[in-house]
Amino acid sequence: MDSNGAIAAFNRVDCKDFMPVEPTTARPAGPRISLSCCSTEDGGCASTANPARRSAKCSGEGDASVGAHAGHEHVHDHSHGDGDGHDHSALPGWARIGAGLLAATGAELLHLLGPDTWPWHTAGMLLAAVAILLAGLGVYQSGVRSLVRGQLGISALMAVAVTGAFAIGQWPEAAMVMALYALAERIEEGAVGRARHAIGALLALSPDQAEVQSADGQWRSVPATDVALGDTVRIRPGGRVPLDGSVTRGASAVDESSVTGESLAVDKALGDPLFAGTLNTQAELEMRVTAASGHTTLDRIIRAVEDAQATRASTQRLVDRFAAVYTPAVFAIAVLVAVGAPLLLGWAWLDAIYRALVLLVIACPCALVLSTPVTVVSGLAAAARRGILIKGGAWLEQARGIRAVAFDKTGTITTGRPVLVGQSAFGDDAAHDVALALARRSDHPVSQAIALGLGPQQGALPEVIDFTAHAGRGVEGWVGGERWTLGNRRWMRELGLWTETVEAAAAEHEAQGRSVTFLAERGAVRSLFAVADTLRPQAIAAVAELRALGITPILLTGDHGAAAQTAARAAGIDEVQADLLPEHKQGAIAALQKLHGMTAMAGDGINDAPALAQADIGFAMGAAGTDVAMETADVVIMNDDLRRVAEMVRLSRRTHQVLVQNIALALGIKLVFLALALAGQATMWMAVFADMGASLLVVANGLRMLRAEPAQGQGAH
């Protein structure tokens, strides 16, 4: 399963529980992705608090994880109440479940077809007891412990139901209920595991070993955990990058889909960054390690997704609170049916007790409590695949309510890198070779943009003698015996070279927010070069998609008005606020919240951090953004594709739809079978199918979030 999407710098997460999914003998354990019904408000779970106990679940027939890798815990505690009662560690293996089903079927046949004599009854009861011992002994013991502690989880309800059924002579149903329950739990566990593995599979991306160059120049394969900062590591063609680093030798194309969500390979050369878990596709590379094991991009992503589960969605918190009241309430109703119906309505005692036992089995809110975490985790995994790292389930759910998105300009709407966008000549010879020679000698971003824009020179460039840089003005030097100047408007005025012709040409570019540089020699301006920060390729489509979703885009920038208006017009944004300091951006967000309602902010720089914090949801650009912006934001867009903002809104709306569907399914099925039970039309094994069938339905429906996003326009309000 693909696991695309990553985060470049998250340090605020600290996971409590860890669950490695792939066997990695030398690597630290990855995070435990919990889909437990017993998770408390802070994401903890009493039944998994003891590491020794969790580890013990990984061996023997009672292994709690179907298909888990040897040597790693893989727990799905799924209880109701305070943390126990629905413990998959108590489940037997498939062989024992199969034998238990056969024994339960034999007990049913003896009860239906055998003569009404004590030897046949005894044989049937023995078969039923064998079925319960094979398929449900662990569940029964867990239920008794829960009852002693006063916890009304599903194991407690099953223990009461089975004991009561035996007591009133319904031993075949007691056996079949326990066997079917064990079977359904195993099936459900496998289904839930898909959502967990969608994120856990990230652990397999980073190799355990790394080829490191030792002091004597030899290459040795060592565990990735032993590689230190600054070490030189070699990545062969077809190999995965073991740690974060920067290229020191070689050039190749690297598949970064696990980090950015983009399928196209990225060319890498000297000085370019490499991320752990990415795939070197072409040629051998050497890199200097910049992040040790446990602190790489991939490690932070997994911890961030685990931390996201602790930020529980409001629907999930509401469901948990409801379930905490619902189960005891139904238990009380069952007691009233068992005792009150015979006294008040004249029901037969055995019939009333049997209906009460059926109610207890139906009462388990398993499907209801499962309905939210499976859906939310699947949504988080789907977002991570697309390069959208969401720091909490709450943000995934809330994004559907966004009504306005404020964009920063430089590095968000635009690339943040100046490029040469226009040039003019004054006279016959523009002297581009001289401009190129001067620009290449300068380290100023504008000069570098001019040098890159003029392109490679055919033949040798003229020699520059006595090259000098003048801060705030430009550069100059002697070329071919003449003094040449490459500078800004201010310097041209100081040199007395400003004419109406130059003014008219410069004004045309400056009106579009471009930075203008001039090449001058012998008392005259020879050429003009216009440099600007260009629009991101996806900006126009991103703004259009937001408008289609009914969301208002706004541009907030510290840049001057002309540049801001130019960028906004190009992107299709009508509302612009320019010349804003960081505190002004924060105030602008507060005003937008009052005007539009829920407002998001997308930015990449330190100056965007206050606005990101003020916004209802903050989006940070992961590739170009600063660590401060990514720390402050609630969502990180790893590939800087602005279309991901609209995509998250659509994903949030899909998630909400699935959550509503799951809650309706869970409650609807429960209500139908509760009515049937009170009417005497439901048997215990039907109750088990109703409970576990509803659980499987909501799990399967929640896992739909892992599929590709529907076409644009779906998933509306």
N, C-alpha and C positions, 0 to 999 in steps of 0.2 A: 504494500500500500504506500502510495506517495505521501510524503510528509513535508510539503513545501511550506516555506514561511519561516522567518526567524527574527531575532532581535539582536541589535548590535551592542547595546550597553544598558543592562538593567542590573543594578546592584542592590535594590531595595527589597528583593524577595528572599525569603528564608523559609524553606519547606520543612514541615514537621515530619511527614511520612514519605518514605521512598519505596518505589517498586521498580527494580530493574526488570526489563522485559527481554533483553537479549543477553546471552551469556558473555560476560566481559570479565575475565578473571582478574585483570589488573586495574580495571577502571572503577572509580567510585560509583556507588549505587545511584541510579537515576531516580526521579521523583515517582512517588506512588500516585497514580491517577485514581482518585477515589470516586466511585459511583455509589457510595453506601447510603442506604436509607437512614442509617443511624448517625450520619454526620451531624455534629452539633453546629452551633452558630459560627464557631471559629474554625470549622473545617475538621475538627478532631473527631475521634470515634473511640469510645471506651473499649470496644472489643478488639481494637488493633493497637492498643497502647503498649502492649508488652512485646518487644521485638523477639524475644525467645519463643513466645507463643506463636507469633506469626511465622517464624522460621520453621517451627515444628510442623506447620500445616503443609509443608512442601514435600513430604515424604509419605510413602505407604499408600494404602488403598483409600485413605481418607483425604488424599490430596485435594486441596480446595480449588485448584486451578486446572481446568482441562486444557492440556496442551502447553502448560507453563514449562519453561526451561529449567532443567535440573540446577539446583543450587541457588535458586532465587525464590523469594517469597512472592506469592501472587494471590492476594486475598480479596474476596468480595464479600464482606460482611454487609448484610442487607437487612437490618433489623428495625423494629419499631419500638419506640419507647426510649429508654435511656442508653441504648447501645448494645443490647443483646436480644436474642430471640429469633434471629433469622440468619444463623451462622453457617455459611457454606463450608466451614471447616468440619462441621458435623456430618456432612453428606458423605455417603459411601461412593465407591467407584462404580463404573458402568456395569461391571460383572455382577456385583452384589445387587444393584438396582434391578437388573434383569432377572436374577434369581428371586428377588423379592416379589416382582410382578408375577412371575410364574406361580409362586406359593400363594399369593393373594388371589390369583385366578382360580387355583385349585380350591381354595376355601370358599369362593363364591359358587363354584360348580357343586361342591359337596352340599352347600346350604340349599341350593336350588333343586338339585336332582337326587340327593341322598335321602334315605328313609328317615323318618322322624324318631330316631332312636339315639340313646346316649352314646353308643360307640361312634356313630357317624358324627354326632355333635362334637364329641371329644376330638375326633380326627380333624374336623374342620377348624376347631379352636386352636389346635396345635399348628396347623398350617398357617392360620392367621398370625399366631404368635411368631412363627418362623419368619413370615413376611415382614412383620414389624421389626424383628431383630436384625434382619438382613438390610432392610431399606431405611429404617427409621430410628434405630437405637440412639444414634448420636443426636438426632433432632429431639427425641423424647427426653433424653437426659438434659439437653440444653433448655428445653421447655420447663422441666421441673426446677432447674436452677433459677430460671427467670421468675417463676411463680414464687419461689422462696424469697427472692429479692423484691417482689411486688411489681415486676415489669410485665406488661401485657403485650409482648411481641408475638409474632406468628408462631414461633416454636412453643410458647406458652399456650396459645390457643389450640395448636395441634395436639399438645399433650393432654389438655382437658378434653378435647373432642374424642380422641382415641380411647382414653380411659373411660369416658362416659359411654361411648358406643359399646365397649366390651361389657361394661356393667349392666347395660340394658339388653344384652344379647345380640347386638348388631356387630359381632366380631368380623364377619366377612367385609363389611363396609369399612370398619376400622383399619383392616389390613390394606384394602384397596386404596383408601385415602392416603395412608402413609407412603405406599409405593408410588402412587401417582404424584404425590407432593415432591418426593425425592427426584423423580424423573423430570418434572416440570422445572424444579430448581436448577438442575444440571443444564437443561436446555436454555433457561433464562441466563445462567451464568455465562454460557458461551456467547450469547447474543450481546450481553453487556460488555464482554471483553473486547468486542470490535471497536467500541467507542474509546475504550482505554488504550488499545493498541494503536489507534489512529495517531495518538500523540507519542506513545511510548516507542513507536518504531523509529523515532528520531535518534534514539540511543544507538541504533545499529549503524548510523551513518558515519560516525567517527571511528577510525580504526584503533585497535588496542596497541599496536606497535608503531614505532617511528624509526626511520633511518637517520641517525644522528652522526655528524662528523666529530670525531674525537680530536684531542689535542695533537695526535700524531698524523692527522689528516686522513685516517682510515674511517670508513663508514661502518657503523654497527647498528643492528636492530635492537632497540630497547623498548620497554613498556612506555607508552605515551605519558603515563603518570610520572615517569622519572625524568622527563625532558624539562630543562630549566629555561627561564627567560634568557634570550640572547643566543641560545644554541642554534646551530645551522642544521636544518632538516632537508632531506632530499625526498621529492615526490616523483615517482616514476609515472610514465604515461599509463593511464587507466587506473591509477591509484587515487585514493581519497586523501585529502589533506588532514593530518591528524590533529593539528592545533592551529590557532590563529597566528598569522605572521605576515611578513612582507617579502616580496621577491628580491633575492640578491643575485640570482644568476638564472639565465634562460628566459624563454618566451613561449607561451602556450595559450590555449583556450581552455577556460575552466567553466564547468557547468555549476552555476551557483543557484540552481532552482531550490535547493534546500534552505537557502538563506533569503533570497529575494522573491521567489515564486515565479521567476521568469525562466522559460524553457531554453532560450537562446544562450549559447556559451559566450563568456566574456573574455576578450583578449587580455592577457596579463604579461607585463614586462617589468623591467627593473623598477623597484620601489612600489609596485602596486600591492594592495592588500590581498591576503588570502584568508578564507574562513574555514574553520574546522568543519569536516563533513562534506565539503564541496569536492567535485570530481575533476581531476586533471585529465583532459581528453586527448592531448596531442603530444607534447614533448616534455622532456624532463625539466623539472624546476628545482631550484634551491631557495630556501627561505630562512629568514631570521625569525625565531619565535618571539611573538609579542604578547601572548597570553598563555599561561600554563594550564595544564589539565584542571578542570573544575571551574575555570574562569573564562572559557572560550565563548564565542557567540552561541554555539549550539548548546552548551551547558546552561547559559543564561536563559535561552529560549525555553528550555524544558522546565526550569525552575519558575520562570514567569508564568507559563501555562498552568503549572501546579498551583501557584499562588493565586491565579485567576479563579480557581475553584473556591478558594476561601472567601472571595468576594461574591457572596451568593446573590443570585438574582432575587428581586422582590417577590416574584411569583413562587420561587422555591421556598423562601422564608415563610410566605403565607401558607403554602401547602404543608410545610413541616409543622407549623402551629396548629393547623386544622387537624392533621393526623394525630397529634398528641392528645387532642380532645376526642376525636372520632372513635378510636379503638376502645377506650374505657367506656364510652357512652354505649357502644354496641354490646360490650360485655354486660353492662347493666341491663340492657334490653333483653339479652339472652337469659339472664337470671330471672327477670320478671316473667318471661314466657314460660320458663321451666317451672316456676313456683306459682305465679299469679294466674296463669291461664287455667290450670286445673281447679284452683280455688274459686276463681271468679267466673270462668266461662264453661266450666264443666268438662274440659278436655281430659282425656286419659293421661295419666302421669307419664307413662312411657312415651306416648306420642308427643307430649309437650317437651319432655327432656330431649327427645330426638330432634325436634324442630329447633330447640335452643342450641343444640350442638352444631346443627347445620349453619345457624346464624353465626356462631363463633368462627367457623371456617371461612365463611364469606366475609366476615368483618375485617380481615387483615387489609390494611390500607397500602399493601405493597405496591400495587399498580399506581396508586395515586402519588406515593412518595417517589417512586421511580420515574414518574412522568417528567419531572423537571431536570434532575441532574444528567440523565442520559441525553436529553435534548440539548442542554446547555453545553456539555462537554463536546458533543458532536459538532455543535456550531462553532465552538472555539477551535476545534481541530480543522474544520472546513476553512475557517478564516486563516489559520496558520499556514495551510497549504498555499494560499493565495498571497502570502507575504504580508498578512495583516495580523499583527500580534496584539491581542486584546488582553488587558491586564485584569479583567474580572468579568464574571458572568453578568454582573449588574450593568456594565457598559454595553454588553452585547444586547441585553434586553431593552435598555433605555434608548439606544440609537434610533429605534423606530420612531421616536417622538421628536427628532431633530426638525426644526423649522427654518433655521438659518445656519449657514456655514461661513465664517470669516476666514479669509486666506491672507497669510503674509505674502509679500511680493517676492523679494529676493530669496532664491533657494527653495521656494514653494511653488508659486505660480510660474516663476522663471527658473532657469537652470542655476543661477548664481555665478555663472562664469561668463565674463564679457567676451564678445566675439566681434570681429570686424564686419559691419553690416552695410557700409557705404564708403565711397571714396570719390573725390573729384580732383581734376587737374586744372591749374591756372597757367596756361601757356602750353607750348608744344611738348615739353619734356617733364613728365611727372616725377622723374627720378626715383622710381620705386625701389631700384637697387640700393640707393643711398638710404632711403627710409628703412629698408629691411636690415641693412648693415647696422644702423643706429639702434633700431628697435631690439635686435637680437642681443645687443650689449647691455640692455637695461633689464632690471628685474621687476619693474613696475607692471602690475596686471594689465594696464591699458597698452603699454608697449609690447608685452607678450602677446596680447590679442592681435595687435597689428602685425607682428612678425608671423604669427600663425596664419592669419588671414591672407597675407601676401603670398604665402605658400613657398615651396622650394624654389630657389633661384637657379636658373640655368647658368652654369659656369661659376667662376669664383666671384665672391662679393668684393666690392672695393674695400681697401684697408681704411680703418678708422684710426686716426692719430689724435692723441691728447683728448680721449673721451672723458666727458665730465657730465655728472648728473646734478641738476639743480632742483632741490626739494620744492615741491609745489609749483614747478614750472615745466620741467622736461629735461631733455638731454641735448648735448651738443658735442661736435668733434670735427676735426679736419679730415676732409675726404677729397682727394685729387687736388690738393692745394687750396681748397676753398673751405670756409667755415660754414657748416650746416647745423641747423637747429631743428629739433623735433620737440614741439612744446604746445602748451595750451593757449587759450584765448588771452589770459592775463599777460603771458610772456610776449605774445605777438603785439599787444598794445604797448607794452613797455619798450619794445624794439621799434615802435613806430611803423609797423607793417600792416596795421589794420586798415582795410579799405572797404568801400561800400560793396564791392563785388564779393570780398571774403565774408563780410557781415551777412549778406543775403544767403550765401551758400551755407554758412554756419547756422543761421536762424532756422533754416528748413529742417536741419537735423535735430537741433536743440528743441524745437517744438515737439518732437517725437520722443523727448527724454533721452536722447543719445549724448554720449560724451565725445567732444570733437577735439582732435589733435591736428596740428599743422606742421608741415615741413617747409622750412624757409632757407633761402640762400641768396647772397648778393642783394640784400635789401628788398626782397620780395618773397611772398608766400608762393610756393610751387605746387603743393598738394594739400588736400584735406582728407582726413581719415575719421570716419564716424564709428564709434564702438558702442555696443549696447548689450545689455543682459537679455538674452532671447527667451521667448516663451517655451515652457516645457511642451513636448510634442503632444501629451495627452490632456493639456489644460483645457482646450476648447471642448473636447468630448466630455471631460469631467464636469465642467460647468453645465453643459447641456443635459447630462444625465441627472444632475441635481435638480435642475428646473423641471424636468419630466416627473420627478418625485414630489414636486410641490415645495421644494426647498429654495430659499433665497440665498444666492451667493453675494458676498461682500468682500471688498479688498481693503485691508488695513495695512499700512506701510509707513515706515519712517522715511522713505524716499520722497523726493520733491514731487510736486503735483503733476508736472508734465510727464515724467517717467511713469508715474502711477496710472494716469489716465490712458497712456499709450498701452500699457500692459493690460489694463482692465478692458479696453475696447477690443484688443486682440483676443482676449479670452472669452468675451461675451458677458462681462460683469458690468452692471449698471451703477451700482453704489460703490463709491470710492471715498476713503478717508486717508489723506496723506500727511506727511510731516509729523508723524506721531512718535513720541517718546514711549519707552516701555510702559510707564504708568498710564500714559494716554490710551495705549492699546487696551490695557486692562479696563479702564473706564468705558471705552467704546464697547467692549464686550458686555459690560453690565447694562449699558443703554440698549444694546441689541436684544438682550434677554427680556427687558421690559417691553420692547416693541414687538418682537416676534415670538417670544416664548423660549423653548429649549434651543440654545445656540451652541454650536461646536466651533472650535478654532483649530486651524491647521497651520503649523509653523515649523521652523527648523533651527532657529538661533537662540542664543542666551536671552536676547531682548524679547523673545516671544514667550518666555517662561511665565511671567505674570499673567499674560492673557490666556495661556494654556491652562493655568491653574484656575482662573476665573470662569472659564467656559464650562458648560455642563458636561461636555466631552471634549478632550483635547487630543488632536491627532498630531504626531510628530513625524517628520521625514527621517527615516532610519538610515538611509545611505549617506545623505548630505547633512543630516542634523547633528547638533551638538549633544553631548551626554546630558547636559542640564535640561534641554528641551525634551529629550526622551524620558528622563526621570520624571519630569513634571506631567507629561502627557498620560492619557489613559489608554491610548491606542498608538502603536508604532507601525507606520507603513514602510516596510523594509526596502522596497524598490522605488520609492518616491513617485509612484504612479498615482496621480490624484484621483483617477477613476475608482480607486479602492475606497474612497470616502462614500460614494454613492453605493458601491458594492456592499459595504458594511451595513448601510441603512437597509438595503434590500434583504441582506442576510438576517438582520435583526427582525424585520417584519415577517420573514419566513419562520424564524425561531418562535416568535410570538404566536403565529398561527398554529404551529405544531404543538406548542405548550397548551393552547386552548383546546385543541383536538384531543390531546392526551388526557387532560383533566376531565373533559366531557366523556371520553371513553371509559375512564376508570370509574367515575362516579355513576355513569349511566348503567354500566354492567352491574355494579354493586347494588344499585337501587332495584333493578329488575329482579335479581336473584334474592334480595332481601324480601321483596314482596312474595316471590314464589315460595320462599322458605316459610314465611308466616302463614301462607295458604296451604302449606303441607304438600306442595308440588315439587319441591327440590330435595334431592338426596345428598348425602355427604360427598359422594364422589363427583356429583354435579357441581357442588360448591367448590371443590378443589379445582375443577376445570374452569369455573368462573373466575376464581381468584388468580390462578396462574395464567390462564388464557388472557385475562386483561393485562397482566404484567408483560407477557410476551408481545401483546399488541402495542402497548405504549413504547416498549423498547424498540421494536421494529420501526414504529413510526418515528421515533426520535432519531434513529440511525439514518433516516432519509436525509438528514442535514449533512451527512458526509458526502452526498452526491454533488455533482456539479451544479452550480447556480443556474436556475432557469433563465430563459431569455429575458432581456431587459424589459421592464414594464410589468413583470409578474411580481408577485409578492407585494401587492399594494396594501393600502391601509386595511 
